[in-house]
Amino acid sequence: MMGDPIQLKDEGNKHFQDGDIDKAIESYTKALKVCKDKKVLAVIHRNRSACYLKKENYTNAASDASKAIDVDAADIKALYRRCQALEKLGKLDMAFKDVQRCATLEPKNKTFLDTLRRLGADIQAKLKTTFSTDSRVQNMFDILLDEEMEKDKREKAANNLIVLAREDAGAERIFQNNGVPLLLNMIETGKPEMVLAAIRTFAGMCTGHKARAMAIINMVGIDKMCSVMAVDNEEISLAACNLFQCINDSLTGGDKRVYGKEEALVLDASKDLKTILLSLLEMVGSKKVSGHGRDQALNLLTKNVPRSDKKIPDHSKTLFTIDNGLKKILKVCGQIPELPDQLPMTENTQLIASVLLSKLYEDLKCDPERDNFRDICDEYIKSKFDPKDMDRNIHAINTISGLLQGPFDVGNALVGRQGVMEMMVALCGSEREVDQMVAVEALIHSSTKMSRASFIITNGVSLLKDIYKKTKNEKIKIRSLVGLCKLGSAGGDDYSLRQFAEGSTEKLAKQCRKWLCNPQIDTRTRKWAIEGLAYLTNDADVKDDFVEDEPAMKAMFELAKSKDKTILYAVACTLINCTNSYEKKEIIPELVQLAKFSKQHVPEQHPKDKKDFIDKRVKRLLKAGVISALTVMVKADNCILTDQTKELLSRVFLALSEDAKDRGIIVAQGGGKALIPLALEGTVAGKVKASHVLAKIAAISNPEIAFPGERVYEVVRPLVSLLNTERDGMQNYEALKGLTNLAGFSDKLRVKIVKEKALPEIENYMFEEHDQIRQAATECMCNLVSCKEVQERYLEDGNDKLKLLVLLCGEDDELLQIAASGALAMLTASKKKLCTKMTVVTTQWLEILQRLCLHDNPQVQHRGLVIIFNMLNSDDSELAKKLIECEMLEILTVIGKAEDNPKRQMVIDVARTCLVKAMDLGLIKPFSTPS
């Protein structure tokens, strides 16, 4: 019987009059479900609205009243109820409209007239405060633009403005209150702190709001933004770069708002995006732009032009950039800072340009596109060659150097062109230092990929030896030396492939170390000394000498922390060599025999590349402060810190963390924090290695200290990524150990581990043949079972999770038993149903429990007895009876009657508690005390 709507409505009215509001709501709600008559429905909604008003549930009150008004627009009771609800919800203007309609319908009703007056006054007051908040915006600008105002007041106002712009409502207020012209006035003052505040405020206003971003572009002008980015002030350039990034993100889909059809037409951003792209390319080659500005323009192009993912079909931005800007980027590569009248640059500009060239070239899809790229480069270089003008020639050669550091194939093809090598030879023989320098650097870069460098080896070695012997100039000497080192290291760490006479590599390295430690030599040249060591440390004697030379190591670490980031790769390579953490080729003994037999060359290992030597080198590097250098290197801008360099840094970290005793140093110097970005992005090998180091650290440190603050939650994903059949056993094991430690730390971390889908993986490893891995997985599970979701998984049917846990308690390995019985004790304590389920999943349950309760190790025994107690306490009387009817009673009695013993007290106490529980259940009679 569904009930009659009218009857239910009347019931509701009666409950309402008796003051039982909840029952009234219940009756009305039932009535609404069965009522078909529109008019009756309206009345019920209106009545329920009155109930909700009484309950102070204003949202529902307003919505019910609206449903009544929809049926009858002149329903005065419903209108007034909606007015009351809206007022409470703070929607004064809507409430005012409702009461206005009431007063029009009943002009003499005093209640309506009073409410009308009161709401009118409230709205006026609210408008005033709204204007006063806007006067606050005005006030900020007044303070900022007042020359006489004290500095700290201006700084405070600037900060308030930036913070306000980060919220959508605040950004809109600044925008509506003439904010854009006022921010432009701040930029016009030219004072760095004012310009910064204005640019950062603009960035907030442009974030995530396409329409506002486009309006700001048109009001400020892209040229104006570029001119701000072009100033010689690193902070301002960076802030302007960030503004461009925010605009780009908003215009290309970072804005999640839904726009109507007309708006979407108006908001076509393609023209603006094209203008920005052309303006940035203009900046790249312009003399008016500072070094910092040029770096940021190149960074923006690197980040936004090539596709982030090759699956995206559209690479038109790359083609457009090559057509309209490739020559400008080549111009940057060709600059020679030593000559007058060059483009302003920082230490990093040319490398950033090379990286951009590389990314553009990699983004091309087919041979004709690549040929076009090469042709533009070829044409550019040809146009610079001039027999009468040395400066133009070295510009051309330096451009090739830039290509060799970027898209190597393109540079390599150009080196082989007629006339290029001859030009290098001519430059090597020039009297001018700068000519020789450019030529030698080009030779060095062209010998990057050994297999391709045979052409250079035949011509280059004699050229470089010649220069090295003759020149008195340190700068040239170092560079020619690096060239020789590079050509000499073709054999890698193969002891028998020495291109130079025995001992000469050590001499060369000693010279490099001397230069490295000499503060009189300019940084760019000292950087080349590290480049030399990056090659020479392929030789084990050189590695050993280098780590014995603490001043040289410290000098290298200081350079690694400097503003010049072009050095990162060379430092990383040197560290890789010293720690022997490069990719090792597996040597198969049978093949070696075969090779010897057929008189083939067999690689040999140097005695100093054996483990004890490597360990000593690691200790020396740690002592000299390698970790603090690595933590700075990791923070470098992505354009320079390539995925390949990141992988090298991860390998070095892994070598440094091998000995557990050294992990404290790594943590103390901020290594834990530095590893997280390496584990989250980069090459697969790099991410795995960094995750492995995180696991090693997480396994043995206090997570709060190793990964301060919220960072500890970021460590979970890299560790879970190692629980994977593609990773080796050591990685699985240490990841489980790390997760065990994290899971034991806090509930929030346990929830995070479950969220990252670690449970199925951990369960798989509990089935593992390998004892240590199985034990680690069980310990990890033991620390996770206090988590609700984990307990639910054990309650689910249709799997062997619980059975496995019970069987693991019966294994012979004590540590495994402690973990498995600990998990079982916690599970049976929190979910009584599991006590019964345990006896169904395996017939061996009782035998295993008895073994636990009789175990020699008090820890195992204690856990077993707790499980027994949980089973007695599980409200399953049959189960309790079964336990007491078997030998278990005897076991409990023997343990419980033992003398007190501090070493076994926990065990004795639990056994006694079990016996008391059994008495309470009436399963055994109370002990008779001996008289």
ZAMARGU-4260 file (C-alpha; in steps of 0.2 Angstrom, whole numbers, plus 5000, padded with zeros to 4 digits):
<rodrens>
0) 5000/5000/5000 | 5008/5016/4994 | 4999/5028/5005 | 4987/5042/5000 | 4996/5059/4997
5) 4982/5069/5005 | 4982/5059/5020 | 5001/5059/5021 | 5001/5078/5019 | 4988/5080/5033
10) 4999/5069/5044 | 5014/5080/5041 | 5003/5096/5045 | 4999/5088/5062 | 5017/5083/5066
15) 5022/5101/5061 | 5009/5108/5073 | 5015/5096/5087 | 5032/5103/5084 | 5039/5086/5078
20) 5048/5093/5063 | 5058/5078/5058 | 5042/5067/5057 | 5034/5081/5047 | 5048/5081/5034
25) 5046/5062/5033 | 5028/5062/5030 | 5029/5076/5017 | 5043/5067/5008 | 5033/5051/5007
30) 5018/5061/5000 | 5029/5069/4987 | 5034/5052/4981 | 5016/5046/4978 | 5007/5063/4973
35) 5003/5066/4955 | 4993/5082/4956 | 5003/5097/4952 | 4993/5109/4964 | 4994/5097/4979
40) 5013/5095/4975 | 5015/5113/4976 | 5007/5114/4993 | 5017/5100/5000 | 5033/5108/4994
45) 5028/5124/5002 | 5025/5115/5018 | 5041/5106/5018 | 5050/5122/5015 | 5043/5129/5031
50) 5050/5113/5040 | 5067/5116/5032 | 5067/5134/5038 | 5064/5128/5056 | 5078/5116/5054
55) 5089/5130/5047 | 5092/5120/5032 | 5091/5136/5021 | 5097/5128/5004 | 5083/5115/5004
60) 5070/5128/5011 | 5074/5139/4996 | 5073/5125/4983 | 5056/5118/4990 | 5049/5135/4990
65) 5055/5138/4972 | 5046/5122/4966 | 5030/5129/4973 | 5032/5146/4965 | 5035/5136/4948
70) 5017/5130/4949 | 5010/5147/4955 | 5020/5162/4953 | 5009/5172/4965 | 5010/5159/4980
75) 5013/5172/4993 | 5018/5160/5007 | 5031/5151/4996 | 5038/5168/4990 | 5040/5174/5008
80) 5048/5158/5014 | 5060/5158/4999 | 5064/5176/5004 | 5068/5171/5022 | 5079/5157/5016
85) 5089/5167/5003 | 5092/5181/5016 | 5100/5168/5027 | 5110/5162/5013 | 5117/5179/5010
90) 5108/5182/4993 | 5101/5198/4998 | 5097/5205/4981 | 5087/5189/4977 | 5078/5190/4994
95) 5073/5208/4991 | 5065/5204/4974 | 5054/5190/4982 | 5048/5201/4996 | 5045/5215/4983
100) 5033/5203/4975 | 5025/5199/4991 | 5022/5218/4995 | 5015/5221/4978 | 5002/5207/4981
105) 4998/5213/4998 | 5002/5231/5000 | 4996/5233/5018 | 5005/5218/5025 | 5016/5226/5039
110) 5028/5211/5040 | 5032/5212/5021 | 5035/5231/5022 | 5046/5229/5037 | 5057/5216/5028
115) 5057/5226/5012 | 5064/5241/5022 | 5077/5231/5032 | 5083/5221/5016 | 5085/5238/5007
120) 5096/5245/5020 | 5106/5229/5021 | 5109/5229/5003 | 5115/5248/5003 | 5127/5243/5018
125) 5134/5228/5008 | 5137/5239/4992 | 5147/5251/5003 | 5158/5237/5010 | 5160/5230/4992
130) 5166/5247/4986 | 5177/5249/5001 | 5186/5232/4996 | 5188/5240/4979 | 5194/5255/4987
135) 5207/5244/4995 | 5213/5239/4978 | 5214/5258/4974 | 5223/5261/4991 | 5236/5248/4986
140) 5240/5257/4970 | 5240/5274/4979 | 5253/5267/4991 | 5263/5259/4977 | 5263/5274/4966
145) 5267/5287/4979 | 5285/5292/4978 | 5286/5299/4996 | 5279/5283/5004 | 5290/5273/5016
150) 5299/5257/5008 | 5292/5244/5019 | 5274/5250/5016 | 5276/5249/4998 | 5283/5232/4999
155) 5268/5226/5009 | 5256/5234/4997 | 5266/5225/4982 | 5264/5208/4991 | 5246/5211/4995
160) 5243/5215/4977 | 5252/5199/4970 | 5242/5188/4983 | 5226/5196/4978 | 5229/5193/4959
165) 5231/5174/4963 | 5213/5172/4967 | 5200/5173/4953 | 5189/5185/4962 | 5204/5196/4967
170) 5211/5196/4949 | 5194/5202/4942 | 5193/5216/4955 | 5210/5222/4950 | 5205/5221/4932
175) 5188/5230/4934 | 5196/5244/4945 | 5207/5251/4931 | 5221/5239/4937 | 5230/5237/4920
180) 5234/5255/4917 | 5240/5257/4935 | 5251/5241/4934 | 5258/5249/4918 | 5262/5265/4928
185) 5271/5254/4940 | 5282/5247/4926 | 5285/5264/4919 | 5294/5269/4936 | 5308/5257/4931
190) 5311/5253/4949 | 5315/5234/4949 | 5304/5230/4964 | 5289/5240/4956 | 5292/5231/4940
195) 5293/5214/4948 | 5277/5217/4958 | 5268/5223/4943 | 5273/5208/4932 | 5269/5195/4945
200) 5252/5203/4948 | 5249/5202/4929 | 5254/5183/4929 | 5241/5180/4943 | 5228/5189/4933
205) 5232/5179/4917 | 5232/5162/4925 | 5218/5150/4920 | 5207/5164/4912 | 5208/5165/4893
210) 5197/5180/4891 | 5206/5191/4904 | 5223/5185/4897 | 5218/5191/4880 | 5212/5207/4886
215) 5228/5210/4896 | 5238/5206/4880 | 5229/5219/4870 | 5230/5232/4884 | 5248/5230/4888
220) 5255/5225/4871 | 5266/5210/4868 | 5281/5222/4863 | 5279/5230/4881 | 5280/5213/4889
225) 5295/5208/4878 | 5304/5224/4883 | 5302/5220/4901 | 5309/5203/4899 | 5324/5210/4889
230) 5330/5221/4904 | 5347/5216/4912 | 5340/5209/4928 | 5338/5191/4931 | 5323/5191/4943
235) 5313/5203/4931 | 5317/5192/4916 | 5312/5176/4925 | 5296/5184/4931 | 5292/5190/4913
240) 5295/5173/4907 | 5283/5166/4919 | 5270/5179/4914 | 5272/5173/4896 | 5271/5155/4901
245) 5254/5159/4911 | 5247/5168/4896 | 5252/5153/4884 | 5244/5140/4896 | 5228/5150/4897
250) 5227/5153/4878 | 5231/5135/4874 | 5219/5126/4885 | 5225/5129/4903 | 5208/5138/4905
255) 5195/5126/4910 | 5180/5138/4909 | 5165/5134/4897 | 5162/5148/4885 | 5146/5151/4875
260) 5147/5151/4856 | 5149/5170/4853 | 5163/5171/4866 | 5172/5156/4859 | 5172/5166/4842
265) 5179/5181/4850 | 5192/5171/4860 | 5201/5164/4845 | 5219/5165/4852 | 5229/5159/4837
270) 5233/5177/4831 | 5240/5181/4848 | 5250/5165/4850 | 5258/5168/4833 | 5262/5186/4838
275) 5270/5180/4854 | 5280/5167/4845 | 5287/5179/4832 | 5291/5192/4846 | 5301/5179/4855
280) 5311/5174/4840 | 5314/5193/4837 | 5321/5194/4855 | 5333/5179/4852 | 5343/5188/4839
285) 5341/5206/4845 | 5355/5217/4852 | 5343/5226/4863 | 5340/5211/4873 | 5350/5207/4889
290) 5358/5189/4891 | 5345/5185/4904 | 5331/5190/4893 | 5338/5180/4878 | 5340/5165/4890
295) 5321/5166/4895 | 5316/5169/4877 | 5325/5153/4872 | 5318/5144/4887 | 5300/5148/4882
300) 5303/5142/4864 | 5311/5126/4870 | 5296/5123/4882 | 5282/5128/4871 | 5287/5125/4853
305) 5292/5106/4851 | 5278/5094/4855 | 5278/5087/4873 | 5273/5070/4866 | 5277/5063/4849
310) 5259/5056/4848 | 5252/5073/4845 | 5251/5075/4826 | 5252/5094/4824 | 5270/5100/4824
315) 5266/5116/4814 | 5274/5127/4828 | 5291/5119/4825 | 5290/5121/4806 | 5285/5139/4808
320) 5299/5142/4821 | 5312/5134/4809 | 5306/5145/4794 | 5305/5161/4804 | 5319/5159/4817
325) 5331/5146/4814 | 5344/5158/4807 | 5342/5169/4823 | 5345/5154/4834 | 5361/5150/4824
330) 5366/5168/4826 | 5366/5165/4845 | 5377/5149/4843 | 5390/5159/4832 | 5393/5173/4845
335) 5411/5175/4851 | 5410/5184/4868 | 5428/5189/4866 | 5425/5200/4851 | 5417/5217/4852
340) 5399/5221/4846 | 5392/5204/4850 | 5374/5200/4857 | 5373/5201/4876 | 5373/5183/4883
345) 5375/5174/4900 | 5386/5159/4903 | 5372/5147/4898 | 5364/5156/4883 | 5374/5146/4869
350) 5370/5129/4877 | 5352/5133/4879 | 5352/5138/4860 | 5360/5121/4856 | 5347/5112/4866
355) 5333/5121/4857 | 5341/5117/4840 | 5341/5099/4846 | 5323/5098/4851 | 5317/5107/4835
360) 5327/5094/4825 | 5320/5079/4835 | 5302/5086/4832 | 5303/5084/4813 | 5294/5070/4805
365) 5302/5066/4789 | 5317/5067/4778 | 5312/5082/4768 | 5309/5092/4784 | 5326/5087/4790
370) 5334/5091/4774 | 5326/5108/4774 | 5333/5111/4792 | 5351/5106/4786 | 5350/5117/4771
375) 5345/5132/4781 | 5360/5129/4792 | 5372/5125/4777 | 5366/5141/4768 | 5369/5152/4784
380) 5386/5145/4787 | 5391/5147/4769 | 5385/5165/4769 | 5397/5169/4783 | 5413/5162/4776
385) 5424/5176/4769 | 5443/5174/4765 | 5445/5192/4769 | 5436/5193/4786 | 5442/5182/4800
390) 5428/5187/4812 | 5415/5181/4800 | 5424/5164/4798 | 5425/5161/4816 | 5407/5165/4818
395) 5403/5152/4805 | 5415/5139/4814 | 5407/5143/4831 | 5390/5140/4824 | 5395/5123/4819
400) 5401/5120/4837 | 5384/5125/4842 | 5376/5112/4831 | 5388/5099/4836 | 5382/5102/4854
405) 5364/5101/4848 | 5358/5091/4833 | 5375/5082/4831 | 5371/5074/4814 | 5368/5091/4807
410) 5384/5098/4813 | 5393/5083/4808 | 5387/5084/4790 | 5393/5102/4790 | 5411/5098/4797
415) 5413/5086/4782 | 5408/5099/4769 | 5422/5105/4758 | 5432/5119/4765 | 5426/5118/4783
420) 5441/5107/4789 | 5453/5118/4779 | 5446/5133/4788 | 5449/5124/4805 | 5467/5120/4801
425) 5470/5138/4795 | 5462/5145/4811 | 5473/5134/4822 | 5488/5142/4814 | 5482/5160/4816
430) 5491/5172/4828 | 5475/5178/4836 | 5470/5169/4852 | 5452/5170/4848 | 5454/5161/4831
435) 5464/5147/4839 | 5451/5145/4853 | 5436/5144/4842 | 5445/5131/4830 | 5450/5120/4845
440) 5433/5120/4853 | 5425/5115/4836 | 5438/5101/4834 | 5433/5095/4852 | 5415/5096/4849
445) 5416/5087/4832 | 5425/5072/4841 | 5410/5069/4852 | 5404/5052/4845 | 5419/5042/4843
450) 5413/5030/4829 | 5410/5045/4818 | 5426/5054/4823 | 5438/5044/4813 | 5440/5058/4801
455) 5444/5070/4815 | 5456/5057/4823 | 5467/5056/4808 | 5468/5075/4806 | 5465/5082/4823
460) 5477/5073/4834 | 5493/5079/4825 | 5485/5097/4824 | 5481/5097/4842 | 5498/5090/4848
465) 5506/5104/4838 | 5496/5118/4846 | 5498/5110/4863 | 5517/5110/4862 | 5519/5127/4854
470) 5507/5138/4862 | 5511/5149/4877 | 5493/5153/4880 | 5485/5144/4895 | 5467/5146/4887
475) 5473/5137/4871 | 5484/5125/4880 | 5469/5118/4890 | 5457/5117/4876 | 5469/5108/4865
480) 5473/5096/4879 | 5454/5092/4881 | 5454/5088/4863 | 5468/5076/4865 | 5460/5069/4880
485) 5444/5067/4871 | 5452/5058/4856 | 5463/5048/4868 | 5448/5041/4878 | 5441/5032/4863
490) 5444/5015/4872 | 5433/5019/4887 | 5439/5011/4902 | 5448/4997/4893 | 5465/4996/4900
495) 5474/4990/4885 | 5467/5002/4872 | 5478/5017/4877 | 5480/5029/4863 | 5494/5038/4872
500) 5510/5032/4879 | 5509/5025/4896 | 5509/5038/4910 | 5505/5053/4898 | 5487/5052/4903
505) 5492/5055/4921 | 5503/5069/4916 | 5488/5077/4907 | 5477/5075/4921 | 5489/5082/4933
510) 5489/5098/4922 | 5470/5098/4922 | 5469/5097/4941 | 5482/5111/4942 | 5472/5123/4931
515) 5456/5118/4940 | 5463/5124/4956 | 5470/5140/4949 | 5458/5155/4953 | 5467/5166/4942
520) 5461/5157/4926 | 5444/5163/4920 | 5429/5151/4924 | 5426/5147/4906 | 5443/5140/4904
525) 5443/5131/4921 | 5427/5123/4914 | 5437/5115/4900 | 5449/5108/4913 | 5434/5098/4920
530) 5429/5093/4902 | 5447/5086/4901 | 5445/5076/4917 | 5428/5070/4911 | 5438/5060/4898
535) 5454/5057/4907 | 5445/5049/4922 | 5441/5034/4910 | 5458/5029/4916 | 5458/5021/4933
540) 5475/5028/4938 | 5468/5046/4935 | 5452/5042/4945 | 5463/5037/4960 | 5474/5053/4958
545) 5459/5064/4957 | 5450/5058/4972 | 5467/5060/4982 | 5467/5078/4977 | 5454/5086/4989
550) 5457/5104/4983 | 5454/5099/4965 | 5438/5090/4970 | 5432/5105/4980 | 5436/5116/4966
555) 5425/5106/4954 | 5411/5105/4966 | 5412/5124/4968 | 5411/5126/4949 | 5396/5114/4949
560) 5387/5126/4960 | 5391/5142/4950 | 5379/5151/4939 | 5387/5143/4924 | 5376/5127/4921
565) 5385/5122/4905 | 5397/5112/4916 | 5384/5100/4923 | 5387/5086/4910 | 5406/5086/4912
570) 5405/5086/4931 | 5392/5072/4930 | 5403/5062/4918 | 5419/5064/4930 | 5408/5058/4945
575) 5402/5043/4935 | 5420/5038/4930 | 5426/5040/4948 | 5412/5029/4955 | 5412/5017/4941
580) 5393/5019/4939 | 5393/5019/4920 | 5383/5006/4910 | 5394/4990/4910 | 5395/4978/4896
585) 5393/4960/4902 | 5408/4950/4898 | 5405/4932/4894 | 5420/4921/4899 | 5417/4908/4884
590) 5417/4923/4872 | 5433/4929/4879 | 5442/4912/4876 | 5435/4912/4859 | 5441/4930/4855
595) 5459/4926/4862 | 5459/4910/4851 | 5455/4920/4836 | 5467/4934/4840 | 5453/4947/4843
600) 5455/4961/4855 | 5449/4958/4872 | 5445/4972/4884 | 5454/4971/4901 | 5450/4978/4918
605) 5462/4989/4927 | 5467/4983/4944 | 5461/5000/4952 | 5443/4997/4945 | 5441/4983/4957
610) 5428/4985/4971 | 5439/4990/4986 | 5446/5004/4976 | 5429/5010/4970 | 5423/5010/4988
615) 5438/5021/4994 | 5434/5033/4980 | 5416/5035/4985 | 5421/5038/5003 | 5433/5052/4998
620) 5420/5060/4987 | 5408/5060/5001 | 5421/5068/5012 | 5424/5082/5000 | 5406/5087/4999
625) 5399/5079/4983 | 5382/5078/4990 | 5380/5097/4992 | 5386/5099/4974 | 5373/5086/4967
630) 5359/5094/4977 | 5363/5111/4968 | 5365/5103/4951 | 5348/5094/4952 | 5340/5111/4953
635) 5346/5118/4936 | 5334/5123/4923 | 5326/5108/4913 | 5333/5115/4897 | 5351/5112/4902
640) 5348/5098/4914 | 5343/5085/4901 | 5336/5068/4904 | 5353/5060/4900 | 5362/5071/4913
645) 5348/5067/4926 | 5351/5048/4923 | 5370/5051/4926 | 5366/5060/4942 | 5355/5046/4948
650) 5369/5033/4944 | 5381/5043/4954 | 5369/5044/4969 | 5366/5025/4968 | 5385/5022/4969
655) 5386/5034/4984 | 5372/5025/4993 | 5379/5007/4992 | 5386/5007/5010 | 5372/5009/5022
660) 5384/5019/5034 | 5385/5033/5021 | 5367/5036/5019 | 5366/5047/5034 | 5378/5059/5026
665) 5367/5059/5010 | 5352/5063/5021 | 5361/5076/5031 | 5366/5086/5016 | 5349/5086/5008
670) 5351/5071/4996 | 5334/5064/5000 | 5325/5079/4994 | 5336/5081/4978 | 5332/5063/4973
675) 5313/5065/4971 | 5314/5075/4955 | 5326/5063/4948 | 5314/5048/4952 | 5299/5057/4945
680) 5305/5062/4928 | 5319/5057/4915 | 5324/5042/4906 | 5317/5025/4913 | 5335/5019/4919
685) 5337/5036/4927 | 5321/5035/4936 | 5323/5017/4942 | 5340/5021/4949 | 5335/5036/4958
690) 5320/5027/4965 | 5331/5013/4971 | 5342/5026/4981 | 5326/5033/4988 | 5321/5015/4994
695) 5339/5013/5002 | 5337/5029/5011 | 5318/5026/5016 | 5323/5009/5023 | 5335/5015/5036
700) 5331/5033/5040 | 5318/5042/5050 | 5306/5048/5036 | 5303/5065/5044 | 5321/5069/5043
705) 5326/5062/5027 | 5311/5069/5018 | 5305/5084/5028 | 5287/5091/5027 | 5275/5085/5013
710) 5289/5078/5003 | 5288/5061/5011 | 5272/5058/5002 | 5281/5061/4985 | 5293/5046/4990
715) 5279/5033/4989 | 5276/5033/4971 | 5294/5030/4966 | 5296/5016/4978 | 5280/5007/4972
720) 5286/5009/4954 | 5300/4997/4959 | 5288/4983/4964 | 5287/4977/4947 | 5293/4960/4939
725) 5304/4970/4927 | 5315/4976/4942 | 5328/4965/4949 | 5326/4957/4966 | 5337/4969/4975
730) 5326/4983/4970 | 5310/4974/4974 | 5318/4970/4991 | 5324/4987/4996 | 5308/4995/4990
735) 5298/4984/5001 | 5310/4988/5016 | 5307/5007/5012 | 5288/5005/5011 | 5288/4995/5027
740) 5297/5009/5036 | 5285/5022/5029 | 5270/5012/5033 | 5275/5010/5051 | 5277/5029/5052
745) 5259/5037/5050 | 5242/5032/5045 | 5242/5046/5032 | 5257/5037/5024 | 5248/5020/5024
750) 5233/5028/5015 | 5245/5035/5002 | 5253/5018/4999 | 5236/5010/4997 | 5231/5024/4985
755) 5246/5021/4974 | 5240/5003/4971 | 5254/4995/4980 | 5244/4981/4989 | 5242/4969/4974
760) 5261/4970/4972 | 5265/4968/4990 | 5253/4953/4990 | 5262/4945/4975 | 5279/4946/4984
765) 5272/4937/4999 | 5271/4922/4987 | 5289/4924/4982 | 5301/4909/4982 | 5315/4921/4988
770) 5315/4921/5007 | 5321/4938/5010 | 5309/4946/4998 | 5295/4936/5005 | 5299/4941/5023
775) 5301/4960/5017 | 5283/4959/5009 | 5276/4951/5024 | 5283/4964/5036 | 5277/4978/5024
780) 5259/4970/5025 | 5260/4969/5044 | 5263/4988/5045 | 5248/4991/5033 | 5235/4980/5041
785) 5230/4994/5053 | 5223/5003/5037 | 5204/5000/5035 | 5205/4996/5016 | 5218/4983/5019
790) 5207/4974/5032 | 5192/4975/5019 | 5203/4966/5007 | 5206/4952/5019 | 5187/4951/5022
795) 5183/4949/5003 | 5180/4931/4997 | 5187/4922/4982 | 5206/4924/4986 | 5219/4916/4996
800) 5226/4931/5005 | 5221/4925/5023 | 5226/4907/5019 | 5243/4913/5014 | 5245/4923/5030
805) 5240/4908/5041 | 5252/4897/5031 | 5266/4909/5033 | 5264/4909/5052 | 5269/4890/5050
810) 5286/4893/5041 | 5302/4890/5049 | 5309/4907/5047 | 5307/4917/5063 | 5307/4934/5056
815) 5294/4929/5044 | 5284/4921/5058 | 5285/4937/5068 | 5278/4947/5053 | 5265/4935/5048
820) 5258/4932/5065 | 5259/4951/5069 | 5248/4954/5054 | 5236/4940/5059 | 5235/4946/5077
825) 5231/4964/5071 | 5218/4958/5058 | 5209/4946/5070 | 5208/4960/5083 | 5200/4973/5072
830) 5189/4961/5062 | 5180/4948/5072 | 5174/4939/5056 | 5191/4935/5051 | 5193/4924/5067
835) 5180/4912/5060 | 5186/4914/5042 | 5203/4909/5047 | 5197/4892/5052 | 5189/4889/5035
840) 5203/4894/5024 | 5215/4880/5029 | 5214/4864/5039 | 5231/4867/5046 | 5225/4882/5056
845) 5225/4874/5073 | 5241/4865/5071 | 5250/4881/5066 | 5243/4891/5080 | 5248/4878/5093
850) 5266/4879/5085 | 5266/4898/5088 | 5260/4896/5106 | 5274/4884/5110 | 5288/4894/5100
855) 5304/4897/5109 | 5305/4915/5104 | 5294/4925/5116 | 5289/4937/5101 | 5282/4924/5091
860) 5274/4915/5106 | 5266/4932/5111 | 5258/4935/5094 | 5251/4917/5094 | 5243/4919/5111
865) 5235/4936/5105 | 5227/4927/5090 | 5220/4914/5102 | 5213/4928/5113 | 5205/4937/5098
870) 5197/4921/5093 | 5190/4918/5111 | 5184/4936/5110 | 5176/4935/5093 | 5158/4931/5098
875) 5159/4914/5089 | 5155/4902/5104 | 5157/4887/5093 | 5175/4892/5089 | 5179/4896/5107
880) 5173/4879/5112 | 5183/4871/5099 | 5199/4879/5105 | 5196/4875/5123 | 5192/4857/5119
885) 5209/4853/5111 | 5227/4854/5118 | 5226/4873/5117 | 5219/4873/5135 | 5234/4863/5141
890) 5246/4875/5133 | 5237/4890/5140 | 5237/4882/5157 | 5255/4878/5157 | 5261/4895/5151
895) 5248/4904/5163 | 5253/4895/5178 | 5272/4899/5176 | 5281/4909/5189 | 5282/4928/5184
900) 5297/4931/5173 | 5302/4948/5167 | 5309/4941/5150 | 5293/4931/5147 | 5280/4942/5156
905) 5270/4948/5141 | 5268/4930/5136 | 5262/4924/5153 | 5250/4939/5155 | 5241/4935/5138
910) 5239/4917/5142 | 5231/4922/5159 | 5220/4934/5150 | 5214/4920/5138 | 5210/4908/5153
915) 5200/4922/5162 | 5191/4925/5145 | 5187/4906/5144 | 5180/4906/5162 | 5169/4921/5157
920) 5163/4911/5143 | 5159/4897/5155 | 5170/4885/5145 | 5181/4881/5160 | 5178/4881/5179
925) 5188/4894/5190 | 5204/4888/5196 | 5203/4881/5213 | 5217/4889/5223 | 5228/4877/5233
930) 5224/4879/5251
</rodrens>
